[in-house]
Structures are given as C-alpha cells and as structure tokens.
Amino acid sequence: MEHASMVHALDEIRRTLKPGGTLIDLRPVEDNWSVEVHSATGLQTAGFLTDMPVGQADDAAAFEAMRDVESRGWFTREEDQEFAFFYYWNTPSEMRDFIEQEWEEFNKLESDVYRKTSSLWASANADARVRVRVKMLITRWRITK
C-alpha cells in the first residue's frame, strides 16, 4: 500500500474514533527474520530470510505515513514496543512451502539457509521443529484532533 493510501486510511480511522480514542498499530517489520531449529535440547539458528523490495517498501511507507499523521497533529504516539512472534512448522519443507506461497513478495528463503535448516533439523531430537522469528512492532497512538 502506498503512503497516500495509508494516510487516507488513517484519516478515516481518525474520523471514526471518538475524541481521545486509541489506535493500535500492530505489524511485522522486515528485518531479515531468523530461521531456527527448536527442540527440547536447545535452539540453533540456521540463518536469516532475505527481505524483498516490496516488503521493505511497505515498511518504509507505513513508517512514513505514521510520521506524516503525527506531524499533522492527528495522533500522538504514547508507547511502542518490539517483540518476537514465532511461526512454527514440523519440517523444513513445510516451512519452505509456506514461505514460497504466503510470503513470496516479502521474504525469501535462500537455498543455503534451507539446506542448513534441513541439516540441523535432521540431526536434532525427534521433537525438533523449525520456526521463523518475526520482528513485530506494536504502537499505541492517541487521537488528538
């Protein structure tokens, strides 16, 4: 979504919120998310996903739109935090298929990271699962106008 569309959407949100209302901005942030193998015996990082240009552009537009509406005095940032959100799969191939189908425009699983993930998973305990650690941002905004 482009910057102008985001600002328009934020204006509509502002219009519908009651005075002093709250907007919660919750979204993933592209940051070369880590690919990990997790089991009862521990955690091993296999590598990182590659951020694709579309995802990076979406992030930049979202941050720019929020700065824009903040400078217009529509919203005041009250608090923001980053946290990890995990996607889990039973096998590396399930992870690869999901990423290729669901995240193809935003993230890429490079073949060397897939091979290392498969190797770590194969040598781990039977309870091993693969996961991607997604960087999430949550920000609370108060409407000011």
N, C-alpha and C positions, 0 to 999 in steps of 0.2 A: 504494500500500500504506500502510496506516495505521501509526502509531507502535507500538501494542501488537503488531501482527503482526510488525513489524520486530524488536522486542525479543525476541519469541518465537523468530524465526528465528535471531537472533544467539545466543540461549541454546542452541539446538540445535547451532549451529556450535561453540560453546564446549564443549559436551558431547562432541562427536566429535573435537575436536582433542586431540592429545597434549599433556601439560604442556610449557609453553614454546613451543607451536606458534604459527604465524603466520597471521593473517587479512589478506588483501589486499582493500581496499575500492577498487574502480576503477569510476568512474561519471561520466557527464556532469553538469555543473552548469548549470542555467538561468542565462543571463547575457546575454540579447539578443545571440545569436551573430551575427557579421558575415557578410554576403553579399558575396562578392568575385568579380572577374573577373581571372583569372590567365593571362598569356601570356608568351612569351619576352621581350617588351619591357617587362614590368612587372606591377604589381599595382594594381588600383583597387578601392576599397571602394564598393559601391553603397548600402549601408545595413545595417540590422540586422533580424533576426527579432524578433517580439514574443513574449515569454514568456506562455504561457497559465496561468490559475489552477491547473489540475491539475498541471502541471509544477512550478510554484512550491511548491505544497502538498507534492508528493512530495519535493522537495529539503529543505524545512523538516522534514518527518517523518524523513528519513534522517539529517540532522544532529542532530536531537533524540534519535533512537534511539542514535546513537553516543555522544553526551554522556551519555545515561542509563546505558548499559552501562559506560562509562568510570567514572562516579561510583559504580557498584556494585562496581567493582574487578575486573570480568571481563576487561577488556582494557586494555592500556597503549599509548597512541599512541607509536610510535617515530619515524616520519618521514612527512611528507606533502609533496606537490608538485602543482602545477598544470602542465598542458601543453596544447598545441593538438592537436586531431585534425581532419583535414580530410575532408569529403565532397566528391567531385568529380562533375560532370556535363558532358556535351558541349554542352548547350544550356540556356538559361534555362527552357524549357518542361519539359525532363526534371527539372530541379531542382524547379520548381513542383509537378509531378505527384507526385514523391516526397514532398515536404513535406506535401502535402494528403492523401496516402494513409497515410504512415508516422508522421508527427509531428502529425497534426491536433489531438490533445488537448494537445500540449505546446508547439508553436511555430506561429506564423502568419506567412506571407509577405504583407506588406501590398502592395496594388496599386502604390503609388508606388515601393516598393523593387523590385518585379518589373519595372516599366517602366524604371527606371534601369539595372537589371542587363541587360535586353534591349538597351538603347541602348549601354551600354558594350561589351557582347559583340559587337554588330553592327559597331561601329567599331574593334574590336581586330584584331590579326593573325589569320590563319586558324587558328593553333594555340590560340586562346583557349578556355578552359574556365571554367565557373562553379564556385564552391565555397562551402561554409559552414564557417567556423572554429568548431569546437565546443570549449568550455572543459571540460577533463577534470580530474578530481581522482583522485590515487592516494595511498592512505594505507596504511602498514604498521602493523598492530596486533599486539602480542604478548599471548598469553593469560596471565592472571595467576592465575586460580582454576580 
